[in-house]
Amino acid sequence: MDVALYVLAAVLIAGGLAGSVLPALPGIPMVFGGIWLVAAVDSYRHLGLWWLLGIGALGTIGVIVDFIAASLGAKRVGASPGALWGAGAGTLIGMFFGIPGLLLGPFVGALLGELASGSSALRSAHVGVGTWLGLLAGALFKLVISFVMVGLFGLAMLVG
């Protein structure tokens, strides 16, 4: 039974790493779930409370940054409050349209929000691109955090 649980944990971690790039999968929670499963099967001998809290705190930071990255990208280029709301709404609505929706939703939302605030089409497109770049930066940050979590997991298994 332990072997099956270790295989499930490996699948969760690998799927989580893929989910750090693919917006359809909850990458960081899957990585953490796999790490926690290994710790539980191992009776927390190598990966204790403090390791799990540290890895979990990193994961929490990664998830928070991922949620606000598109809005931060819009804010960085001087977006109006309407564009910030639009980026958030576009992200939420985009979740229902798969990967294309997750990639385009924040851009379209920020663009429409900026247009609604009275900006020109060129300015609105600039804000949309800034939002999309923020989304990409968030995905990169999420990927780095996921690999750091796996690295800490490996370190804990070696020294624990």
C-alpha positions, 0 to 999 in steps of 0.5 A: 500500500505504501508503494501506491501512496508514494506513486500517487505522491509522485504523480501529484508532485509531477502534475503540480509542476506541470500545473505551475505552467498550465493554468488549468491545474492547481500547481502549488496545492498539488505539489504541497499535497504530494509532499504532505502525502510522502510525509504522512506515509513516512510517519513524518520521520524525515519531513516534520512539522517545521519543514511542512510549515515552511514549505506550506508558507512558500506555497501560500506566497506563491498562490497569493502572488499568482492570484494578484499578478495580472492586477499588479501588471495592470497597475504597473502600467498605470491602469485605471481602477476599472482596468484593475477590476476588469483584470480580476473579473477577466481572470475569474470569468476566464477560468470557465473557458479553459486555457484560452480563457485563462490566458486571454481573460485578464487581458480582455478584462483589463482592456474593457475596463480601461476602455470603460474608464474613457481611455483610448483604444491604444492606451487600453491595449497597453494596459491589457498587455501589461496585465498579460505580462503580469500574468506571465510573471506570476506563472514564472514565479509560481514555477520557481516557488514550486521547484523551491518547494520540491528542493526543500522537500528533497533536502528534508528527506536527505537530512531528516 
